[in-house]
Amino acid sequence: MRARMWGLSAALGLLAAWGTVDTVLAVEPVAGASSLATMFGDGGSSGREARKSASKAMPLDRMAEADRRAAEKILRNPTLYRRLPVESFTCDRALLDFSLTHPEIVVDIWRVLGISKVALDVTAPGQWRMSDGWGTEGTLRLLHHDRTAEGGTMVLLGQGGYTGPLSPQPLSGSCLLLVRYRPTGTAADGTAKHAMQVDAFLDADGVGLEIVTRTLQPLIVRSSASNLHEICQFMGSLSSAAAENPEGVARLAGRMSKIPPADRQTFASLARNAGSGGGIALDPIAAEKLPAKLASRWLPARHLESEQLR
């Protein structure tokens, strides 16, 4: 079964618009999650206190007026609120920062590897048009992003709709997302460790209100947590690949045909910098095997054997 992975921010944003995810592998509990949950609040929760603290953490006073009004509208009476469990993962910090602000790059890597149908196209700075390939389409907009030595905070607004077998009628709605990430130390191999917490406020339109609350809520909650876990796992795998085979990852960047050349070059440079000494010579055999290695968690063996990953 092919993994229905979402784009790094788009995936989270379209928790916003109803699509679901089937992951290939069962996932293990996150190591150290309890201590990280203490740092951010609780783990996965739809409780009143979690919702209250997330609303309070929204940097509304630092948003443009129109963006603030759009956020406040959703915060007032969301159809569904969910704080996802904290995820802990290792990733080169520069690579993570670039991927968070350019989620279309991660989505195009997935396209090249053959592990996703997601499409994410830049329409303006901080704005994307998206489709998950399974009936969900919409837009994603970055309302706020700040970064410090202690981590970063992003606020995203997803708006879109779903048409497909999960609902007897087309659904539409919006989702406001608070994404917080923090460095939490260093792994044994020297790679930076991070924790990520996502709070999602879903606002369903019309008939979607009843369908979500009565039928889809458990599915949305489970799939969104699984999405976040798999996204973080992929970023860890990508960072590890860059450390072990930076030139191979840089060469992979050359196949991202939907990404502007300047961004491909920046990504390639970050991959090289993530490698030991920043300049490991290209191993042709390792480079040829790299795509299959990156995709192995999300593609069954029969697909790995048949896909032309070169």
N, C-alpha and C positions, 0 to 999 in steps of 0.2 A: 504494500500500500504506500503510495507516494505521500510524503508529508505535505500538508497544506500550510506552509509557513508564511507568515506575514512579514512585511517590511519592518525594519527595526523600529522606527517611529510609526510608520503607517500601520503596522500590525497592531500596535497598541492603540493607535488612534481609531482604528476601525474595530476595536472592541466596540467602538463607536457605532459601527453600522452593521452589526448582526452576523457577520461571517463567522464560521466555526473552523476549528483546526483538528485534524487527526494526526497525531504524532506517530512515528514509526516504532519507537522504542518506549518502553515504560521508563520513567525517570526515577532516580533515587532521591531521597530526602536531601535537602541542601545542608551541607556540613556547616555547623556553627550558626544555623539560622536563628536559634533561640536568642543568642546574645545579640545578633544583628537586629532582630525584631525589637529587642529592648531599646536599642539605639534609635530606631525610627518610630517606635510605638508598638502596636501589636503586629501579628503576622497577617494572614488573610482574615478579613473581617468586613461585615456589612453593618456593624454596630453604630449606634448613635455617637459614641465618643470618638470613634475613628473618623466618622464623617465630619464631626465638629472640628477636630484637630486639622483635618485635611483642608477644610474650608478656610480655617484661620491661617493656614500656611500658604494659601494662594497669594502671590504678590500682586494683588489687584491694583495697588497704588502705583505700581511701576509699569502698568500697561497703558497703551493708547486708549483714549476714551471709548471708541467703538468696540475695541477688544474687551475692555473692562465690562461694558454693558452686556456683551454676548456671554461672557463668563458668568456674570451675576445672574443672568436669566436661567442658566442651567443649574447653578448652585441653589437657587431658591427652592426648587421642588423637583429633583431628579426622579425619574422612573426607577432607576437602580443605581445604588452606590456600591462600590467594592474597592477595598484596599487589598491588593494582591500580596501574597507572601514575599518577604524580602528574598532577593536572589543574591548569592555570593559567587563570584567568578573571578578568574585571572585574565587580564588583558593589558597589553601595552597601553599606557594612558593616552599617548598622542593618537594612536590608532582608534581608541575608543572615542575620544573627543571628536575626531574628524568624522567617524561613522555616525555619531549622534546628530551632527549638524548636516550630514550628507547621507541620509538613509537610502537614497536612490542608488548609492554605490553598492551597499550590501545587497539590495534587491537585485541589482544587475549581476552580482556575483552568483546569487542563487539561480538566476536565469541561465548563466553560462554553465553552471554545474548541473542543471536539469533537475533541481530539487524544489522548484516552486513555480506556480503560475502567476504569482503576484506581479503586477505592473505598477510602477511608481514613477511618474513623470513630473519634472519640475515645471511649474507654470509661471513662477515669479520667485524672487528670493524669499525663502521660508514658506513656500506654498507648493503643494503637490496635488496632482490628480492621480487617483488610484483605482485599481481593480484587483480583487483577489483571485479571479478566474473561476469562482464558484458561485457567483450571483451577487456579490457585494461590489458596489461602485460608490465613489464619493470623492471628497476633497479633504485635505489635511492642511492646517495652517499653524505655524509657530507663533504663539502670542507673546511668549517671553522666554528668555534664556539668559541665565547668568552663570558664570564659572569663577571659582576661587580655588585657592590651594586646598580647601576643605571639601571640594566637590562641585556640584552644580545642581541647578533646578531648571526644569523646562516645563512650560505649560503649552499644551497643544489642543487645538479644536478640530475635531473630525466631524464632518457632515456628509451623510450619504444614505444609501438605501440598499435593501436586499430583496431579491426576487429568486425564489427557489423552493425546493421540496420541504424545507424546514417550516415554512409558513404558508397557510392557505391563501394569504393575500400579500401583496408587496408591502414591505415595511420601510419606514424612513425615520430618521432621527439624527441627533447630535450627541457628541461625547466630549466632555472636557477632561483632560488628563493632566495630572500633576506628577511629573517624573523627577525623582530625586536620586542622586547617585553620589557616593562618597568613597574615597580611597580607605582601605581598612588594613593596610600593611603590605608586606611583601612575601611572596611565596618562596619556597626553598631554592628555586631556580632564578630568583631575582625579579620575576615578573610581578607587576603591581597587582594587588588584589582590590576588588571593588565590591560594593554592595549597592543594589538598586531597589528602590521602592516606587510602586506606581499606585496612585489613587485615581479611580475612574468614576465619573459621574455621567450616567447615560440618561438622555432625555428622549423618550419615544414620542412619535407623532401619532395622533388619532388612534386608529385601531391597534397600532403596535403596542400601546400602553397595556392593554389587556393580554395580548399574546405574550409579551415579555414577562409580565408579572405572574401569569398563570402557567406558562408552558416553557419558555426559553430561558428563564433566569438561571436555573441550575446548569444548563449547558453553557451559557455565556460565562458564568463564573469559573467553571472547570476549564473550559478551553482557553480563556484569557490567561489563567495562571500557567497552563501548559505552554502557551505561546511565549510568555515572558521567559520561562525556564529555557526553552529551546533556543530562543534568540541569544540569551546570555551564554549558553553552551556553544553556540556557533561562533560568537565573538571570541570566546576562549580558544576554540580550535583554530580560528583564523590567526589570532595572535601567536599561538604556538607554531603554526606553519611559517609565519613570517620570521620568527626567531630561528627556526631550524633551516629554512630554505628561503631567505629573503628574495633572492633573484627569481626563484620560481613564482612567488606570489607577485612580484613586480611584473613578471611576464604575463601572469593571469590578468593583470590590469589592462594589458594591451588588447584583450578580447572583450572588454566591456564596451561594446559598440554604442550603447545608449548614453554613455557618460562623456562630457566634453573633454577634449585632450588635456586641458590644464588640470582638471580634477583627477584624471587618470595618472598624470605625472606626479601630482602631490601624493596620491595613494601609494604609488610605486616607491616614492622617496621615503614615506613613512614605513613601508615594509622593509626597505633596506636598513633604515635606522633601527628597526626593532631587532635585527639580526646582531649576533655577537660581533662587535667591532664595526658594524654598519656596512660591511662590504665583503660578504662571503661569495666566493666564486660560484657561478652557475654550475650545478650538477645536472646534466641533461636527463639522466635517468630519473633522478629525484623530481625534477621539474615535470617530466611526463606523467609521473604517478601522483603528483600533487592534487589535481582535481578530484581523482577517485578517492584519495585519502580524506579530503575535506568533505566530500559528499557521503562517505561511507556510513555515517550515523543516520542519515535521512533517506537513503535509497536502499531498497532490498538488493540482495546479491545479484538477482537476475537482471536488474536494471544496471548495476555497476558493470556487469559483463557486456551488456548490449549498448550502453551509452558510448558515444564517440567523444570521450573526454580528452581532448588534446589541446 
